[in-house]
Amino acid sequence: MLTLEVALQKIQQFRPEQRKQVIQFVEFLDNQAITAPELPSVDAETEFFSLAGIWENKDITVSSLRSEAWRETK
């Protein structure tokens, strides 16, 4: 496991341009943490079954899907 002290030692050995890239990356991560909304936790099984009804009463078969996906253009 890389500790902060080891990371700092490695960064200190970098050339100035590499250090600049490290700083830019850290700033990027910091901005991402601020702007990214926190997603609610979702139970995968509940999520799956909540979508189960979208095909209800629709005539969808393997054949109809294939013909739609590979229809000939004229």
Phi and psi restraints in degrees (value plus and minus 20) as a CYANA .aco file:
   2 LEU   PHI    -104.6   -64.6
   2 LEU   PSI      98.4   138.4
   3 THR   PHI    -109.0   -69.0
   3 THR   PSI     144.7   184.7
   4 LEU   PHI     -80.1   -40.1
   4 LEU   PSI     -59.1   -19.1
   5 GLU   PHI     -83.7   -43.7
   5 GLU   PSI     -63.4   -23.4
   6 VAL   PHI     -85.5   -45.5
   6 VAL   PSI     -61.7   -21.7
   7 ALA   PHI     -81.4   -41.4
   7 ALA   PSI     -63.1   -23.1
   8 LEU   PHI     -83.5   -43.5
   8 LEU   PSI     -60.3   -20.3
   9 GLN   PHI     -81.5   -41.5
   9 GLN   PSI     -63.1   -23.1
  10 LYS   PHI     -85.6   -45.6
  10 LYS   PSI     -62.8   -22.8
  11 ILE   PHI     -83.4   -43.4
  11 ILE   PSI     -57.7   -17.7
  12 GLN   PHI     -83.2   -43.2
  12 GLN   PSI     -44.5    -4.5
  13 GLN   PHI    -104.2   -64.2
  13 GLN   PSI     -30.3     9.7
  14 PHE   PHI     -91.0   -51.0
  14 PHE   PSI     136.1   176.1
  15 ARG   PHI     -90.4   -50.4
  15 ARG   PSI     138.4   178.4
  16 PRO   PHI     -72.7   -32.7
  16 PRO   PSI     -59.8   -19.8
  17 GLU   PHI     -85.8   -45.8
  17 GLU   PSI     -57.6   -17.6
  18 GLN   PHI     -86.8   -46.8
  18 GLN   PSI     -59.9   -19.9
  19 ARG   PHI     -81.9   -41.9
  19 ARG   PSI     -60.7   -20.7
  20 LYS   PHI     -80.6   -40.6
  20 LYS   PSI     -60.5   -20.5
  21 GLN   PHI     -86.0   -46.0
  21 GLN   PSI     -58.5   -18.5
  22 VAL   PHI     -82.5   -42.5
  22 VAL   PSI     -65.6   -25.6
  23 ILE   PHI     -82.3   -42.3
  23 ILE   PSI     -63.1   -23.1
  24 GLN   PHI     -81.9   -41.9
  24 GLN   PSI     -59.8   -19.8
  25 PHE   PHI     -86.0   -46.0
  25 PHE   PSI     -62.9   -22.9
  26 VAL   PHI     -82.7   -42.7
  26 VAL   PSI     -61.7   -21.7
  27 GLU   PHI     -83.5   -43.5
  27 GLU   PSI     -59.6   -19.6
  28 PHE   PHI     -79.8   -39.8
  28 PHE   PSI     -67.7   -27.7
  29 LEU   PHI     -82.8   -42.8
  29 LEU   PSI     -58.6   -18.6
  30 ASP   PHI     -84.3   -44.3
  30 ASP   PSI     -64.9   -24.9
  31 ASN   PHI     -84.7   -44.7
  31 ASN   PSI     -57.6   -17.6
  32 GLN   PHI     -84.3   -44.3
  32 GLN   PSI     -59.6   -19.6
  33 ALA   PHI     -86.5   -46.5
  33 ALA   PSI     -52.6   -12.6
  34 ILE   PHI     -96.7   -56.7
  34 ILE   PSI     -63.3   -23.3
  35 THR   PHI    -110.6   -70.6
  35 THR   PSI     -40.6    -0.6
  36 ALA   PHI     -97.0   -57.0
  36 ALA   PSI     104.1   144.1
  37 PRO   PHI     -91.4   -51.4
  37 PRO   PSI     127.3   167.3
  38 GLU   PHI    -101.6   -61.6
  38 GLU   PSI     105.4   145.4
  39 LEU   PHI    -102.7   -62.7
  39 LEU   PSI     120.9   160.9
  40 PRO   PHI     -89.7   -49.7
  40 PRO   PSI     129.7   169.7
  41 SER   PHI     -94.6   -54.6
  41 SER   PSI     118.1   158.1
  42 VAL   PHI    -147.6  -107.6
  42 VAL   PSI     112.3   152.3
  43 ASP   PHI     -94.5   -54.5
  43 ASP   PSI     101.6   141.6
  44 ALA   PHI     -79.2   -39.2
  44 ALA   PSI     -60.0   -20.0
  45 GLU   PHI     -87.3   -47.3
  45 GLU   PSI     -62.3   -22.3
  46 THR   PHI     -83.6   -43.6
  46 THR   PSI     -62.2   -22.2
  47 GLU   PHI     -81.2   -41.2
  47 GLU   PSI     -63.2   -23.2
  48 PHE   PHI     -80.8   -40.8
  48 PHE   PSI     -69.4   -29.4
  49 PHE   PHI     -93.9   -53.9
  49 PHE   PSI     -40.3    -0.3
  50 SER   PHI     -89.1   -49.1
  50 SER   PSI     -43.2    -3.2
  51 LEU   PHI    -112.7   -72.7
  51 LEU   PSI     -27.9    12.1
  52 ALA   PHI     -80.2   -40.2
  52 ALA   PSI     -49.9    -9.9
  53 GLY   PHI    -102.6   -62.6
  53 GLY   PSI     -23.3    16.7
  54 ILE   PHI     -89.6   -49.6
  54 ILE   PSI     -37.8     2.2
  55 TRP   PHI    -122.6   -82.6
  55 TRP   PSI     -15.0    25.0
  56 GLU   PHI     -82.2   -42.2
  56 GLU   PSI     116.9   156.9
  57 ASN   PHI      41.8    81.8
  57 ASN   PSI       6.8    46.8
  58 LYS   PHI    -136.8   -96.8
  58 LYS   PSI     119.0   159.0
  59 ASP   PHI    -107.3   -67.3
  59 ASP   PSI      62.0   102.0
  60 ILE   PHI    -137.0   -97.0
  60 ILE   PSI     101.1   141.1
  61 THR   PHI    -147.2  -107.2
  61 THR   PSI     149.6   189.6
  62 VAL   PHI     -79.7   -39.7
  62 VAL   PSI     -62.2   -22.2
  63 SER   PHI     -82.0   -42.0
  63 SER   PSI     -64.7   -24.7
  64 SER   PHI     -87.0   -47.0
  64 SER   PSI     -56.2   -16.2
  65 LEU   PHI     -85.6   -45.6
  65 LEU   PSI     -63.1   -23.1
  66 ARG   PHI     -84.7   -44.7
  66 ARG   PSI     -63.2   -23.2
  67 SER   PHI     -85.8   -45.8
  67 SER   PSI     -53.9   -13.9
  68 GLU   PHI     -91.8   -51.8
  68 GLU   PSI     -61.0   -21.0
  69 ALA   PHI     -91.1   -51.1
  69 ALA   PSI     -55.0   -15.0
  70 TRP   PHI    -136.7   -96.7
  70 TRP   PSI      14.4    54.4
  71 ARG   PHI     -89.5   -49.5
  71 ARG   PSI     129.7   169.7
  72 GLU   PHI    -100.9   -60.9
  72 GLU   PSI     117.8   157.8
  73 THR   PHI    -117.5   -77.5
  73 THR   PSI     120.5   160.5
